[in-house]
Amino acid sequence: MSEASPVQPAAIPASDKSVLIVDDDTFMRRLLQQTFNRTGARLRQAASGDDALRELATAPADLMVIDVNMPGRDGYDIIRTVRADARHANMPVILLTAGDLTEARTKAAGLGVTDFCTKPFVPSVLAARAKAILES
């Protein structure tokens, strides 16, 4: 009796989906880029919330992954701004936080955040979460 090999989901074609990574920390953006390369999506990056809004004005994203703690406008403020724009109101968002988990969950729920992840994170788990969101 032979064992069936597990079925691996097909990668999302890069031309079909895009992920916008928003984090002020260069190292974290690189780590997130490596993590989300596993999804097969096109990746875009922004080093601040205002940069993210400029990116979204240029082209929509299928998923935004954003850090809470950034200089200037924090992740919560950027999500509020994005939700107020009809073009992006329903865009899935994964919120990254190194802060208070209870506060993050409460604020994330109030902003309609799709998922959230604490730092440090397990790259394969975060990639799987993102892929599930992109495929839904």
Secondary structure as UniProt FT lines:
FT   TURN            14..16
FT   STRAND          18..22
FT   HELIX           26..36
FT   HELIX           37..39
FT   STRAND          42..46
FT   HELIX           49..58
FT   STRAND          63..67
FT   HELIX           75..84
FT   TURN            86..90
FT   STRAND          93..97
FT   HELIX           101..110
FT   TURN            111..112
FT   STRAND          115..118
FT   HELIX           123..135
//
